[in-house]
């Protein structure tokens, strides 16, 4: 069965990203959850406080992203 990989991307919003991680970490199908910085080019256009969430299906046997 496939499970989603999740990443929280932040642009000068470290505390907010960690708070979002805390909300997601105990969900039933969350196995891995990463927090990472997003490109400064996006922060230039949005300003500080940018958050993004990435969800990709992962094959539970091969541990690789499922290509559709």
C-alpha positions as CSV (number, residue, x, y, z in Angstrom):
1,X,0.0,0.0,0.0
2,X,1.2,3.5,-0.8
3,X,1.7,6.1,1.9
4,X,2.3,9.8,1.4
5,X,5.5,11.6,2.0
6,X,5.1,15.0,3.5
7,X,7.2,18.0,3.6
8,X,6.5,21.4,5.1
9,X,8.3,24.2,3.3
10,X,8.9,27.6,5.0
11,X,10.1,31.0,4.1
12,X,11.2,32.8,7.2
13,X,8.4,31.1,9.2
14,X,10.4,28.5,11.2
15,X,8.1,28.7,14.3
16,X,4.9,28.4,12.2
17,X,6.4,25.4,10.2
18,X,7.2,23.6,13.5
19,X,3.7,24.3,14.8
20,X,2.3,22.8,11.6
21,X,4.5,19.8,12.0
22,X,3.2,19.2,15.5
23,X,-0.4,19.2,14.2
24,X,0.4,16.7,11.4
25,X,2.8,14.3,13.2
26,X,0.2,12.3,15.0
27,X,-2.1,11.7,12.1
28,X,-2.7,8.0,11.3
29,X,-0.8,7.7,8.0
30,X,2.1,10.1,8.7
31,X,5.3,8.1,8.7
32,X,7.8,10.8,7.8
33,X,7.5,14.6,8.0
34,X,10.2,17.0,7.0
35,X,10.6,20.8,7.5
36,X,12.8,22.6,5.0
37,X,13.4,26.1,3.7
38,X,11.8,27.2,0.5
39,X,13.5,29.2,-2.3
40,X,14.2,32.9,-1.3
41,X,12.9,33.8,-4.8
42,X,9.4,32.9,-3.5
43,X,9.8,34.8,-0.3
44,X,10.7,37.9,-2.2
45,X,7.2,37.8,-3.8
46,X,5.2,36.7,-0.8
47,X,7.1,38.2,2.1
48,X,8.1,36.4,5.3
49,X,5.7,33.9,6.7
50,X,5.4,31.6,3.6
51,X,4.3,28.0,4.3
52,X,3.9,25.2,1.8
53,X,2.9,21.6,2.2
54,X,4.1,18.9,-0.2
55,X,2.4,15.5,-0.3
56,X,3.6,12.7,-2.7
57,X,2.6,9.1,-2.7
58,X,5.5,6.7,-1.7
59,X,5.6,3.0,-2.5
60,X,5.9,1.4,0.9
61,X,8.0,-1.5,-0.5
62,X,10.6,0.5,-2.6
63,X,10.4,3.7,-0.5
64,X,10.4,5.7,-3.8
65,X,8.0,8.3,-5.0
66,X,5.2,6.8,-7.2
67,X,5.3,8.2,-10.7
68,X,1.9,8.4,-12.4
